[in-house]
């Protein structure tokens, strides 16, 4: 019943920036951890970054220093600021969230948003 709505993807040149956002549609969903995965054509989906309820963050090594994950708890929204983009960052980016709806622990995935970085 909770939907994650992603936005912010697009086409940029190498060295450019994008900011992805992902909002949970149901305000009663109490989010614990939110994060981003990405999947390039022909490759497996891999973790990019996560942010916990206490704002503790983790990043995949290849994006450290370039990407920043953050959250707005009042809006049930997670962001991924992507700077110094490289062609190898090209992928479909998927938001996920783990939290509590009522008394039930739930996990949801976004629909994916395409990020394309040209050389």
MARPABA-320701 format. One record per atom (N, C-alpha, C, O): residue in one letter; atom name; x, y, z. Coordinates in steps of 0.001 Angstrom, whole numbers. Layout:
BEGIN
+---------+-------+---------+---------+---------+
| residuo | atomo |      c1 |      c2 |      c3 |
+---------+-------+---------+---------+---------+
|       A |    CA |       X |       Y |       Z |
...
+---------+-------+---------+---------+---------+
//
This chain:
BEGIN
+---------+-------+---------+---------+---------+
| residuo | atomo |      c1 |      c2 |      c3 |
+---------+-------+---------+---------+---------+
|       X |     N |     815 |   -1201 |       0 |
|       X |    CA |       0 |       0 |       0 |
|       X |     C |     856 |    1261 |       0 |
|       X |     O |     387 |    2329 |    -393 |
|       X |     N |    2096 |    1145 |     434 |
|       X |    CA |    3039 |    2252 |     373 |
|       X |     C |    3738 |    2226 |    -979 |
|       X |     O |    4199 |    1176 |   -1426 |
|       X |     N |    3813 |    3374 |   -1622 |
|       X |    CA |    4537 |    3511 |   -2873 |
|       X |     C |    5718 |    4446 |   -2688 |
|       X |     O |    5633 |    5441 |   -1968 |
|       X |     N |    6816 |    4115 |   -3344 |
|       X |    CA |    7990 |    4976 |   -3370 |
|       X |     C |    8066 |    5612 |   -4751 |
|       X |     O |    8192 |    4917 |   -5759 |
|       X |     N |    7988 |    6933 |   -4790 |
|       X |    CA |    7971 |    7668 |   -6040 |
|       X |     C |    9331 |    8308 |   -6244 |
|       X |     O |    9746 |    9163 |   -5462 |
|       X |     N |   10027 |    7892 |   -7304 |
|       X |    CA |   11353 |    8385 |   -7599 |
|       X |     C |   11313 |    9462 |   -8676 |
|       X |     O |   10450 |    9452 |   -9554 |
|       X |     N |   12258 |   10387 |   -8594 |
|       X |    CA |   12397 |   11414 |   -9605 |
|       X |     C |   13829 |   11933 |   -9600 |
|       X |     O |   14591 |   11660 |   -8673 |
|       X |     N |   14190 |   12677 |  -10633 |
|       X |    CA |   15476 |   13339 |  -10680 |
|       X |     C |   16483 |   12750 |  -11643 |
|       X |     O |   17549 |   13331 |  -11845 |
|       X |     N |   16173 |   11610 |  -12244 |
|       X |    CA |   17082 |   11028 |  -13208 |
|       X |     C |   17111 |   11818 |  -14500 |
|       X |     O |   16288 |   12707 |  -14720 |
|       X |     N |   18070 |   11483 |  -15351 |
|       X |    CA |   18184 |   12170 |  -16619 |
|       X |     C |   19511 |   11922 |  -17283 |
|       X |     O |   20257 |   11022 |  -16898 |
|       X |     N |   19803 |   12730 |  -18288 |
|       X |    CA |   21033 |   12643 |  -19064 |
|       X |     C |   21919 |   13830 |  -18731 |
|       X |     O |   21494 |   14980 |  -18840 |
|       X |     N |   23156 |   13551 |  -18326 |
|       X |    CA |   24116 |   14605 |  -18017 |
|       X |     C |   25463 |   14248 |  -18619 |
|       X |     O |   25733 |   13087 |  -18927 |
|       X |     N |   26304 |   15258 |  -18782 |
|       X |    CA |   27660 |   15039 |  -19237 |
|       X |     C |   28549 |   14633 |  -18072 |
|       X |     O |   28255 |   14947 |  -16919 |
|       X |     N |   29628 |   13938 |  -18375 |
|       X |    CA |   30589 |   13572 |  -17349 |
|       X |     C |   31052 |   14809 |  -16594 |
|       X |     O |   31332 |   15850 |  -17190 |
|       X |     N |   31129 |   14679 |  -15274 |
|       X |    CA |   31477 |   15800 |  -14422 |
|       X |     C |   30290 |   16584 |  -13911 |
|       X |     O |   30439 |   17432 |  -13031 |
|       X |     N |   29121 |   16315 |  -14445 |
|       X |    CA |   27920 |   17004 |  -14029 |
|       X |     C |   27311 |   16415 |  -12779 |
|       X |     O |   27869 |   15510 |  -12159 |
|       X |     N |   26140 |   16952 |  -12414 |
|       X |    CA |   25480 |   16556 |  -11179 |
|       X |     C |   24004 |   16286 |  -11403 |
|       X |     O |   23380 |   16856 |  -12298 |
|       X |     N |   23460 |   15414 |  -10583 |
|       X |    CA |   22033 |   15152 |  -10514 |
|       X |     C |   21659 |   14933 |   -9062 |
|       X |     O |   22493 |   14523 |   -8254 |
|       X |     N |   20410 |   15204 |   -8732 |
|       X |    CA |   19890 |   14859 |   -7423 |
|       X |     C |   18639 |   14009 |   -7580 |
|       X |     O |   17649 |   14445 |   -8169 |
|       X |     N |   18691 |   12810 |   -7055 |
|       X |    CA |   17555 |   11914 |   -7067 |
|       X |     C |   16755 |   12074 |   -5780 |
|       X |     O |   17315 |   12344 |   -4718 |
|       X |     N |   15458 |   11906 |   -5885 |
|       X |    CA |   14614 |   11927 |   -4703 |
|       X |     C |   13669 |   10740 |   -4729 |
|       X |     O |   13328 |   10220 |   -5791 |
|       X |     N |   13257 |   10324 |   -3554 |
|       X |    CA |   12358 |    9186 |   -3413 |
|       X |     C |   11475 |    9448 |   -2210 |
|       X |     O |   11967 |    9592 |   -1091 |
|       X |     N |   10169 |    9509 |   -2436 |
|       X |    CA |    9214 |    9843 |   -1390 |
|       X |     C |    8244 |    8695 |   -1164 |
|       X |     O |    7691 |    8141 |   -2114 |
|       X |     N |    8044 |    8346 |      90 |
|       X |    CA |    7039 |    7358 |     462 |
|       X |     C |    5671 |    8011 |     494 |
|       X |     O |    5508 |    9091 |    1062 |
|       X |     N |    4690 |    7364 |    -110 |
|       X |    CA |    3383 |    7976 |    -304 |
|       X |     C |    2520 |    8014 |     942 |
|       X |     O |    1577 |    8802 |    1007 |
|       X |     N |    2814 |    7187 |    1927 |
|       X |    CA |    1971 |    7057 |    3094 |
|       X |     C |    2689 |    7617 |    4318 |
|       X |     O |    3725 |    7094 |    4729 |
|       X |     N |    2138 |    8678 |    4895 |
|       X |    CA |    2795 |    9347 |    6012 |
|       X |     C |    2843 |    8497 |    7267 |
|       X |     O |    3703 |    8710 |    8123 |
|       X |     N |    1932 |    7532 |    7394 |
|       X |    CA |    1918 |    6674 |    8570 |
|       X |     C |    3015 |    5607 |    8541 |
|       X |     O |    3229 |    4913 |    9535 |
|       X |     N |    3701 |    5476 |    7423 |
|       X |    CA |    4809 |    4538 |    7304 |
|       X |     C |    6019 |    5133 |    8017 |
|       X |     O |    6541 |    6172 |    7612 |
|       X |     N |    6455 |    4470 |    9075 |
|       X |    CA |    7581 |    4935 |    9882 |
|       X |     C |    8862 |    4329 |    9328 |
|       X |     O |    9129 |    3139 |    9501 |
|       X |     N |    9646 |    5161 |    8663 |
|       X |    CA |   10828 |    4693 |    7956 |
|       X |     C |   11999 |    4505 |    8908 |
|       X |     O |   12290 |    5368 |    9735 |
|       X |     N |   12661 |    3370 |    8779 |
|       X |    CA |   13902 |    3119 |    9492 |
|       X |     C |   15092 |    3447 |    8583 |
|       X |     O |   15724 |    4494 |    8728 |
|       X |     N |   15382 |    2558 |    7663 |
|       X |    CA |   16496 |    2740 |    6741 |
|       X |     C |   15980 |    3008 |    5329 |
|       X |     O |   15027 |    2371 |    4879 |
|       X |     N |   16608 |    3943 |    4641 |
|       X |    CA |   16340 |    4193 |    3236 |
|       X |     C |   17660 |    4136 |    2481 |
|       X |     O |   18725 |    4369 |    3052 |
|       X |     N |   17580 |    3827 |    1203 |
|       X |    CA |   18810 |    3755 |     436 |
|       X |     C |   18575 |    3667 |   -1050 |
|       X |     O |   17444 |    3710 |   -1534 |
|       X |     N |   19691 |    3542 |   -1766 |
|       X |    CA |   19677 |    3492 |   -3219 |
|       X |     C |   20515 |    2323 |   -3712 |
|       X |     O |   21621 |    2086 |   -3225 |
|       X |     N |   19978 |    1601 |   -4678 |
|       X |    CA |   20696 |     609 |   -5450 |
|       X |     C |   20750 |    1075 |   -6893 |
|       X |     O |   19991 |    1955 |   -7298 |
|       X |     N |   21655 |     480 |   -7671 |
|       X |    CA |   21678 |     762 |   -9097 |
|       X |     C |   21971 |    -517 |   -9867 |
|       X |     O |   22607 |   -1442 |   -9361 |
|       X |     N |   21489 |    -542 |  -11104 |
|       X |    CA |   21668 |   -1698 |  -11958 |
|       X |     C |   21963 |   -1243 |  -13376 |
|       X |     O |   21134 |    -598 |  -14017 |
|       X |     N |   23147 |   -1584 |  -13857 |
|       X |    CA |   23536 |   -1302 |  -15225 |
|       X |     C |   23112 |   -2463 |  -16117 |
|       X |     O |   22923 |   -3577 |  -15627 |
|       X |     N |   22957 |   -2221 |  -17427 |
|       X |    CA |   22546 |   -3294 |  -18329 |
|       X |     C |   23475 |   -4496 |  -18257 |
|       X |     O |   24695 |   -4354 |  -18338 |
|       X |     N |   22892 |   -5682 |  -18105 |
|       X |    CA |   23659 |   -6905 |  -18054 |
|       X |     C |   24370 |   -7166 |  -16746 |
|       X |     O |   25129 |   -8130 |  -16641 |
|       X |     N |   24143 |   -6329 |  -15739 |
|       X |    CA |   24813 |   -6491 |  -14461 |
|       X |     C |   23792 |   -6621 |  -13337 |
|       X |     O |   22620 |   -6282 |  -13497 |
|       X |     N |   24262 |   -7119 |  -12202 |
|       X |    CA |   23399 |   -7272 |  -11044 |
|       X |     C |   23172 |   -5937 |  -10346 |
|       X |     O |   23978 |   -5014 |  -10459 |
|       X |     N |   22062 |   -5854 |   -9624 |
|       X |    CA |   21773 |   -4672 |   -8836 |
|       X |     C |   22717 |   -4615 |   -7636 |
|       X |     O |   22887 |   -5604 |   -6924 |
|       X |     N |   23325 |   -3454 |   -7420 |
|       X |    CA |   24290 |   -3294 |   -6346 |
|       X |     C |   23906 |   -2113 |   -5465 |
|       X |     O |   23268 |   -1164 |   -5921 |
|       X |     N |   24298 |   -2184 |   -4215 |
|       X |    CA |   24021 |   -1126 |   -3259 |
|       X |     C |   24908 |      82 |   -3526 |
|       X |     O |   26106 |     -60 |   -3770 |
|       X |     N |   24314 |    1270 |   -3480 |
|       X |    CA |   25042 |    2517 |   -3667 |
|       X |     C |   25251 |    3236 |   -2342 |
|       X |     O |   26375 |    3600 |   -1998 |
|       X |     N |   24165 |    3440 |   -1599 |
|       X |    CA |   24242 |    4185 |    -351 |
|       X |     C |   23018 |    3913 |     492 |
|       X |     O |   21949 |    3598 |     -31 |
|       X |     N |   23175 |    4035 |    1807 |
|       X |    CA |   22064 |    3902 |    2742 |
|       X |     C |   22147 |    4985 |    3797 |
|       X |     O |   23224 |    5505 |    4087 |
|       X |     N |   20996 |    5321 |    4372 |
|       X |    CA |   20938 |    6228 |    5500 |
|       X |     C |   19916 |    5686 |    6493 |
|       X |     O |   18779 |    5391 |    6125 |
|       X |     N |   20325 |    5558 |    7745 |
|       X |    CA |   19469 |    5037 |    8792 |
|       X |     C |   18687 |    6161 |    9455 |
|       X |     O |   18862 |    7334 |    9127 |
|       X |     N |   17822 |    5784 |   10394 |
|       X |    CA |   16955 |    6771 |   11038 |
|       X |     C |   17733 |    7817 |   11814 |
|       X |     O |   17287 |    8958 |   11940 |
|       X |     N |   18901 |    7436 |   12338 |
|       X |    CA |   19750 |    8373 |   13053 |
|       X |     C |   20715 |    9123 |   12163 |
|       X |     O |   21650 |    9756 |   12653 |
|       X |     N |   20497 |    9060 |   10849 |
|       X |    CA |   21297 |    9744 |    9829 |
|       X |     C |   22665 |    9098 |    9607 |
|       X |     O |   23515 |    9677 |    8931 |
|       X |     N |   22886 |    7921 |   10159 |
|       X |    CA |   24116 |    7188 |    9878 |
|       X |     C |   24104 |    6738 |    8426 |
|       X |     O |   23108 |    6190 |    7953 |
|       X |     N |   25206 |    6964 |    7715 |
|       X |    CA |   25267 |    6681 |    6287 |
|       X |     C |   26355 |    5680 |    5952 |
|       X |     O |   27341 |    5542 |    6676 |
|       X |     N |   26158 |    4983 |    4837 |
|       X |    CA |   27149 |    4083 |    4282 |
|       X |     C |   27150 |    4238 |    2776 |
|       X |     O |   26106 |    4462 |    2163 |
|       X |     N |   28344 |    4116 |    2174 |
|       X |    CA |   28501 |    4300 |     738 |
|       X |     C |   29324 |    3183 |     125 |
|       X |     O |   30238 |    2647 |     752 |
|       X |     N |   28987 |    2841 |   -1109 |
|       X |    CA |   29816 |    1953 |   -1899 |
|       X |     C |   31109 |    2703 |   -2236 |
|       X |     O |   31093 |    3916 |   -2443 |
|       X |     N |   32218 |    1979 |   -2288 |
|       X |    CA |   33518 |    2618 |   -2409 |
|       X |     C |   33636 |    3533 |   -3628 |
|       X |     O |   34248 |    4597 |   -3540 |
|       X |     N |   33065 |    3136 |   -4751 |
|       X |    CA |   33248 |    3888 |   -5981 |
|       X |     C |   32546 |    5245 |   -5978 |
|       X |     O |   32844 |    6088 |   -6824 |
|       X |     N |   31617 |    5475 |   -5041 |
|       X |    CA |   30891 |    6745 |   -5005 |
|       X |     C |   31276 |    7612 |   -3827 |
|       X |     O |   30793 |    8739 |   -3718 |
|       X |     N |   32128 |    7128 |   -2942 |
|       X |    CA |   32546 |    7906 |   -1786 |
|       X |     C |   33226 |    9198 |   -2228 |
|       X |     O |   34082 |    9192 |   -3112 |
|       X |     N |   32834 |   10295 |   -1606 |
|       X |    CA |   33379 |   11590 |   -1956 |
|       X |     C |   32684 |   12275 |   -3101 |
|       X |     O |   32919 |   13458 |   -3348 |
|       X |     N |   31819 |   11547 |   -3818 |
|       X |    CA |   31087 |   12119 |   -4942 |
|       X |     C |   29578 |   12162 |   -4701 |
|       X |     O |   28906 |   13110 |   -5107 |
|       X |     N |   29055 |   11137 |   -4043 |
|       X |    CA |   27616 |   11047 |   -3780 |
|       X |     C |   27338 |   11331 |   -2315 |
|       X |     O |   28154 |   11016 |   -1448 |
|       X |     N |   26186 |   11927 |   -2041 |
|       X |    CA |   25749 |   12186 |    -680 |
|       X |     C |   24294 |   11778 |    -534 |
|       X |     O |   23433 |   12241 |   -1282 |
|       X |     N |   24022 |   10909 |     431 |
|       X |    CA |   22657 |   10507 |     714 |
|       X |     C |   22153 |   11287 |    1930 |
|       X |     O |   22895 |   11507 |    2886 |
|       X |     N |   20898 |   11698 |    1884 |
|       X |    CA |   20298 |   12432 |    2988 |
|       X |     C |   18808 |   12117 |    3040 |
|       X |     O |   18255 |   11520 |    2116 |
|       X |     N |   18170 |   12522 |    4126 |
|       X |    CA |   16752 |   12239 |    4282 |
|       X |     C |   16040 |   13400 |    4949 |
|       X |     O |   16630 |   14148 |    5728 |
|       X |     N |   14768 |   13535 |    4632 |
|       X |    CA |   13882 |   14501 |    5255 |
|       X |     C |   12776 |   13690 |    5912 |
|       X |     O |   11842 |   13248 |    5244 |
|       X |     N |   12881 |   13497 |    7216 |
|       X |    CA |   11939 |   12632 |    7916 |
|       X |     C |   10508 |   13175 |    7871 |
|       X |     O |    9553 |   12400 |    7803 |
|       X |     N |   10359 |   14492 |    7907 |
|       X |    CA |    9029 |   15092 |    7873 |
|       X |     C |    8310 |   14801 |    6562 |
|       X |     O |    7081 |   14744 |    6528 |
|       X |     N |    9065 |   14617 |    5484 |
|       X |    CA |    8489 |   14359 |    4171 |
|       X |     C |    8591 |   12899 |    3750 |
|       X |     O |    8176 |   12540 |    2648 |
|       X |     N |    9143 |   12052 |    4622 |
|       X |    CA |    9367 |   10644 |    4277 |
|       X |     C |   10099 |   10513 |    2946 |
|       X |     O |    9711 |    9723 |    2085 |
|       X |     N |   11153 |   11291 |    2794 |
|       X |    CA |   11860 |   11388 |    1530 |
|       X |     C |   13352 |   11170 |    1723 |
|       X |     O |   13935 |   11627 |    2706 |
|       X |     N |   13967 |   10468 |     775 |
|       X |    CA |   15400 |   10286 |     751 |
|       X |     C |   15936 |   10889 |    -542 |
|       X |     O |   15283 |   10839 |   -1584 |
|       X |     N |   17137 |   11462 |    -456 |
|       X |    CA |   17770 |   12101 |   -1596 |
|       X |     C |   19132 |   11472 |   -1857 |
|       X |     O |   19777 |   10949 |    -948 |
|       X |     N |   19550 |   11532 |   -3097 |
|       X |    CA |   20906 |   11147 |   -3459 |
|       X |     C |   21484 |   12245 |   -4340 |
|       X |     O |   21124 |   12371 |   -5510 |
|       X |     N |   22380 |   13035 |   -3768 |
|       X |    CA |   23087 |   14063 |   -4518 |
|       X |     C |   24299 |   13424 |   -5178 |
|       X |     O |   25168 |   12882 |   -4495 |
|       X |     N |   24359 |   13486 |   -6496 |
|       X |    CA |   25413 |   12843 |   -7258 |
|       X |     C |   26224 |   13916 |   -7968 |
|       X |     O |   25720 |   14595 |   -8863 |
|       X |     N |   27471 |   14065 |   -7571 |
|       X |    CA |   28383 |   15024 |   -8168 |
|       X |     C |   29511 |   14295 |   -8885 |
|       X |     O |   29744 |   13107 |   -8661 |
|       X |     N |   30202 |   15020 |   -9745 |
|       X |    CA |   31337 |   14469 |  -10491 |
|       X |     C |   30977 |   13150 |  -11150 |
|       X |     O |   31709 |   12167 |  -11039 |
|       X |     N |   29856 |   13137 |  -11830 |
|       X |    CA |   29357 |   11903 |  -12426 |
|       X |     C |   30281 |   11389 |  -13520 |
|       X |     O |   30888 |   12160 |  -14263 |
|       X |     N |   30370 |   10070 |  -13596 |
|       X |    CA |   31202 |    9377 |  -14566 |
|       X |     C |   30335 |    8491 |  -15439 |
|       X |     O |   29248 |    8095 |  -15017 |
|       X |     N |   30787 |    8168 |  -16653 |
|       X |    CA |   29999 |    7270 |  -17502 |
|       X |     C |   29672 |    5938 |  -16827 |
|       X |     O |   28611 |    5369 |  -17084 |
|       X |     N |   30547 |    5438 |  -15982 |
|       X |    CA |   30294 |    4181 |  -15303 |
|       X |     C |   29206 |    4275 |  -14241 |
|       X |     O |   28789 |    3255 |  -13694 |
|       X |     N |   28738 |    5490 |  -13942 |
|       X |    CA |   27593 |    5662 |  -13056 |
|       X |     C |   26270 |    5430 |  -13774 |
|       X |     O |   25221 |    5384 |  -13132 |
|       X |     N |   26303 |    5284 |  -15084 |
|       X |    CA |   25090 |    5064 |  -15860 |
|       X |     C |   24401 |    3777 |  -15421 |
|       X |     O |   25002 |    2703 |  -15441 |
|       X |     N |   23140 |    3894 |  -15026 |
|       X |    CA |   22381 |    2758 |  -14527 |
|       X |     C |   20959 |    3208 |  -14231 |
|       X |     O |   20647 |    4398 |  -14258 |
|       X |     N |   20110 |    2236 |  -13949 |
|       X |    CA |   18817 |    2520 |  -13358 |
|       X |     C |   19000 |    2522 |  -11849 |
|       X |     O |   19519 |    1561 |  -11281 |
|       X |     N |   18578 |    3588 |  -11205 |
|       X |    CA |   18724 |    3733 |   -9771 |
|       X |     C |   17401 |    3440 |   -9081 |
|       X |     O |   16361 |    3988 |   -9448 |
|       X |     N |   17450 |    2569 |   -8077 |
|       X |    CA |   16261 |    2124 |   -7365 |
|       X |     C |   16327 |    2549 |   -5909 |
|       X |     O |   17315 |    2293 |   -5221 |
|       X |     N |   15290 |    3186 |   -5455 |
|       X |    CA |   15134 |    3528 |   -4049 |
|       X |     C |   14528 |    2345 |   -3301 |
|       X |     O |   13704 |    1613 |   -3848 |
|       X |     N |   14939 |    2164 |   -2057 |
|       X |    CA |   14278 |    1189 |   -1192 |
|       X |     C |   14137 |    1785 |     195 |
|       X |     O |   14867 |    2701 |     573 |
|       X |     N |   13191 |    1254 |     943 |
|       X |    CA |   13009 |    1689 |    2312 |
|       X |     C |   12537 |     529 |    3166 |
|       X |     O |   11784 |    -330 |    2707 |
|       X |     N |   12980 |     512 |    4398 |
|       X |    CA |   12559 |    -459 |    5395 |
|       X |     C |   11997 |     311 |    6578 |
|       X |     O |   12638 |    1231 |    7087 |
|       X |     N |   10809 |     -61 |    7011 |
|       X |    CA |   10195 |     644 |    8119 |
|       X |     C |    9031 |    -122 |    8697 |
|       X |     O |    8911 |   -1334 |    8518 |
|       X |     N |    8171 |     605 |    9399 |
|       X |    CA |    7047 |      -5 |   10101 |
|       X |     C |    5755 |     661 |    9659 |
|       X |     O |    5631 |    1886 |    9689 |
|       X |     N |    4797 |    -155 |    9249 |
|       X |    CA |    3455 |     304 |    8928 |
|       X |     C |    2504 |    -356 |    9917 |
|       X |     O |    2288 |   -1567 |    9869 |
|       X |     N |    1939 |     443 |   10810 |
|       X |    CA |    1186 |    -120 |   11915 |
|       X |     C |    2141 |    -833 |   12845 |
|       X |     O |    3016 |    -210 |   13447 |
|       X |     N |    1976 |   -2137 |   12961 |
|       X |    CA |    2873 |   -2953 |   13765 |
|       X |     C |    3689 |   -3917 |   12917 |
|       X |     O |    4294 |   -4850 |   13444 |
|       X |     N |    3710 |   -3694 |   11597 |
|       X |    CA |    4338 |   -4617 |   10670 |
|       X |     C |    5591 |   -4017 |   10060 |
|       X |     O |    5576 |   -2879 |    9591 |
|       X |     N |    6671 |   -4775 |   10066 |
|       X |    CA |    7903 |   -4354 |    9403 |
|       X |     C |    7758 |   -4620 |    7908 |
|       X |     O |    7417 |   -5729 |    7496 |
|       X |     N |    8019 |   -3596 |    7105 |
|       X |    CA |    7801 |   -3676 |    5663 |
|       X |     C |    9025 |   -3158 |    4909 |
|       X |     O |    9766 |   -2306 |    5401 |
|       X |     N |    9216 |   -3692 |    3710 |
|       X |    CA |   10243 |   -3221 |    2792 |
|       X |     C |    9597 |   -2913 |    1450 |
|       X |     O |    8795 |   -3700 |     945 |
|       X |     N |    9947 |   -1768 |     873 |
|       X |    CA |    9391 |   -1354 |    -409 |
|       X |     C |   10505 |    -901 |   -1339 |
|       X |     O |   11561 |    -443 |    -902 |
|       X |     N |   10242 |   -1042 |   -2636 |
|       X |    CA |   11162 |    -620 |   -3680 |
|       X |     C |   10498 |     397 |   -4592 |
|       X |     O |    9303 |     306 |   -4876 |
|       X |     N |   11276 |    1361 |   -5045 |
|       X |    CA |   10797 |    2300 |   -6037 |
|       X |     C |   10800 |    1691 |   -7424 |
|       X |     O |   11282 |     577 |   -7625 |
|       X |     N |   10255 |    2435 |   -8382 |
|       X |    CA |   10114 |    1922 |   -9744 |
|       X |     C |   11395 |    2028 |  -10558 |
|       X |     O |   11494 |    1427 |  -11627 |
|       X |     N |   12362 |    2767 |  -10082 |
|       X |    CA |   13609 |    2978 |  -10790 |
|       X |     C |   13594 |    4250 |  -11611 |
|       X |     O |   12571 |    4614 |  -12191 |
|       X |     N |   14732 |    4926 |  -11658 |
|       X |    CA |   14888 |    6110 |  -12489 |
|       X |     C |   16218 |    6023 |  -13227 |
|       X |     O |   17242 |    5680 |  -12637 |
|       X |     N |   16195 |    6333 |  -14515 |
|       X |    CA |   17374 |    6172 |  -15363 |
|       X |     C |   18328 |    7346 |  -15192 |
|       X |     O |   17924 |    8506 |  -15266 |
|       X |     N |   19588 |    7032 |  -14965 |
|       X |    CA |   20663 |    8014 |  -14955 |
|       X |     C |   21638 |    7647 |  -16064 |
|       X |     O |   22182 |    6543 |  -16080 |
|       X |     N |   21857 |    8572 |  -16990 |
|       X |    CA |   22781 |    8347 |  -18090 |
|       X |     C |   23825 |    9449 |  -18101 |
|       X |     O |   23490 |   10633 |  -18131 |
|       X |     N |   25086 |    9055 |  -18076 |
|       X |    CA |   26197 |    9999 |  -18055 |
|       X |     C |   26986 |    9825 |  -19347 |
|       X |     O |   27541 |    8756 |  -19602 |
|       X |     N |   27034 |   10865 |  -20150 |
|       X |    CA |   27739 |   10813 |  -21422 |
|       X |     C |   29192 |   11224 |  -21245 |
|       X |     O |   29525 |   11991 |  -20342 |
|       X |     N |   30052 |   10709 |  -22113 |
|       X |    CA |   31461 |   11032 |  -22048 |
|       X |     C |   31758 |   12328 |  -22775 |
|       X |     O |   32910 |   12760 |  -22823 |
+---------+-------+---------+---------+---------+
//
